[in-house]
């Protein structure tokens, strides 16, 4: 049963109620945005359900695949959220804007939790993107460690064109991947980045024909699973921290991780 918090945001909602499917097959979990009739547009409930999936992810899962059902990955925010009526049972941005003090920022922080867990060191997340990945959809793809794009993928950071800012954790990975200047240009023009360009500027690891997307994700997942789980998590931690450390600090972090690995293997 959905619970609606002050300001209209869905606090507790099942994946099914939010238009998501969550499936686990051994060490691989798949999160499917399953509202193709809405081009998998996202709502408060989407973000709440994503956060709960992350919170209750089965311990054996090492790979998380995020995909969209139908021709689009996600067209972004459900446009009903911009209307006074909003999404039934969830409210609207107008109702959320009535929250006082830090309450509105806390509501955004709750939404961000649906994206942040995809970066956990103990998993590798893969976005399988076809068709439109706009605004919140683009940010969901950016929240994943890796992106495989169908050659019909269209990425767009639409928020500034709507008078908003990207606030679902997408700005940092965008800058990290393409650099500040290109990120400014992509966001402030709200233009579409096609799959070929995305691969060229570092937004995608692989581009395939739409019919090959599922197989490409399966092949990458199998290759990732061939690596020792604890070594993979330790290596991901090192890589995630590298950009904010000096060389000396990174060397120290490498020594610490390696000492722990060798002790666990031979101690």
N, C-alpha and C positions, 0 to 999 in steps of 0.2 A: 504494500500500500504506500502510495506517495505521501510524504509529509511536506507541507509547504511552510517555509519559514517567513518571518516578516520581510517585506520587500519582494515577496513572490518567488524566491528561488527554491527549487526542490531540494530539500535536505537529504531525504532518504528515498531512493527509488531503485527498483530492480532494473537490470539491464533490459529486460523485455519491455517494461513500461517506458523506458527511455528510447526505445527503438534501436537497441544494440543486441547483438548475439555474442555470447562468450562461450568458447569451446576449448577444451584441453585434450590434446592427444599426446600422451607421454610427456616429453619435455617441451613441447611446443603448444603455446596458447594462441588462439586467434580471436581478436576483437573485431567484429564486423559492424560497421555503421549500416543499419538495416532499415532505412526509410527511403528507398529509391524513388518513391513518388514525390518526395520533397528534396530530391538530390542530396539526401543524407545531411540536411541542414541541422545545425546543433542548437540546443536549448540549455537552460539551466539544468534540466534533468539529465541531458547528455553528460555534462561535466560532473554532476554528482555521481552518476553511475560509473563513469570512468574512474573516478577517485576510489569508489568502493571496490571495483575490480582490482585496482592496484593494492589496496589495503588487504584484500583477502586472496591474493594470488597464491595458488598452491606452491608449496616449497620446491617441488620437483621441476617447476617450469624454468627453462633457461632461455627460450626464445619467445618473444611476443610479436606476433604479426598483427598489424593494424590495417584494415582494408575497408573498402566501401562496396556495398551491393549496388549493382546496376551500372550505368555508364559514368557516374561521377564518384570520386572519392568523397568529397564533401563540399557543398556550395557555400559553406560558411554558416553564419548565424541565421537562424530562422527569422525571416523578415517580420513575422508576427510580433517578435519581441520589441520592435520599434513602434508598434501601434499602442494606443491607450489600453485596449483590451488585453493585449499580450497573448501568451499561450495559455489555453485553459488549464487551470490548476497550478500555473507557475508564475503568472504575472508578467510584467514587462520591464523594460529599462526605466520607464516612467515611475513605476511603483518602487523599483529598487532605488531610484534617485531620492526617494523620500527618507531613506535611512539616514540617521544623523551621525555626526562625528566619524569615528573610525569604522562604523558598522558597514558602510558601503565598501571600503577597502577590504574589510574582512570577508565580505561576500565574494569579492574578486579573488582573494587568496584561496577561498574554498574551491572556486572554479579552477584555479591554477593547479590545485592538487591533482586534478584529473589528467594533467599533462606531465607533471614533474616526475612521477614514479617511473615513467618510461625510460628515464636516464639511470636507473639504479645500476650499480656495478655488477650485481649478481645476475642480471639478464642482459640480453641484446635485443633491442627492439627494431623492427623493420616495418617501414611504411610501404605498402604496395599501392601505388597511386595510379589511377586511371582517370581520364577526363578532368573535370574541374576540381581543384584544391584551392579554394578561395578563402581568404581571411582566416577564420578559425580552422578551416580545413587545411590551409597552408601551414598554420602554426602547429596543428596536430602532426603533420608530416615532419615538421622541423623538430618536434619533441622526440622523435625516434632517432636512434643512433644511425640508422642506414635507411636510404630511400631507393627503391627500385621503381622506375617510372615506365608506364606504357607510353608509346610514342605519341599518343593523343593527349597526354597530360598537359594541363594548363594551370600554372601556379600564379596566384595574385594576392598581394597583401592589400586588401580593399579598405581596411579600417580608416586610414586618413581621408579617403574620398568620402567617407560617411560622417566625417567630423569627429572620429574616434582615434584612439591609438591602439596598436596591437598590444594586448595585455595578457595573452594566454601563453606566456613564456617563449614567444617566438623571436623576440628581437636579438637576444644574445646569440643563439645558434646561427641566425641569419648573418650577423656581423662576423662571427667566427668563421663561417663557411666562405663568404664572398667578399669580406672586407667592408670597411665603413662606407666608402664612397659608393660602391655598388648597392649596398643595402639602403642607403639614403635614396638613391635613384629609383630602386624598385618600389620602396614604400611610398615615397612622396609623389610618384607618378601613378601609382596603383595600376601599373601596366601588367599585361599577361606575359609570363615567362614560359615559353614552350619547352618541351622535353629536351630537345637537342641543346638549346642554350643552357638549360638547367644542368645538364651533364658537363658542359664545357666550363661553367663557372663554379662547379663544385657542389651543386645542390643535389646531385643524384650520383649514386655509385654505378648505376646501370640503366640503360634504356632498352626496352624490348617491344616487340609487337604486342598489342593487347591480348591476343590469344596465348602468348607465351608468359604472361605475368605470373600466373600461379606456379608454373614449373620453375621459373627463375627464382622465385621466393623459396620454393622447396629445396632447390639445389644449394642456395646460399645458406639456408638453415642447416642442411646436412653438413656442409663444410664447417660452419661455426660449432656445431655439436661435436665435431671430431676433436676439438681442443679440450684439454683437461679443464673441468669446471672451475676449480679454485684458481688455477693459473690464469684463466680467462678473466675472472673477476678482478684479480690483482692487477693484471695488465690494463684492464679498463680503468681502474682507479688511477693508475699512473698516468695514463693518457689524458684522463679528464682533468687532472691537476697540473699538467705540464705547462699550460699557457699562462698560469698565474705564478709559477715558480721561477726562480733563477736557475741557471744551469747547476750551480752548487746544491741548491735545494732539491732539484730533481734527482741529482745523483744520490743524495742522502735518502730520498724516498725510494729509489730503486734498491739501494742497499737494504733498507728495512724490509721491503716486500720480499726480496730474494732470500734474506735470512729466514724469514718466516716460512717461505716455501720449502727451502732445503731442510729446515728442522722438521717440518711436517712430513717430508718424504723419507728422511734418513735418520731423524733423531730418535 
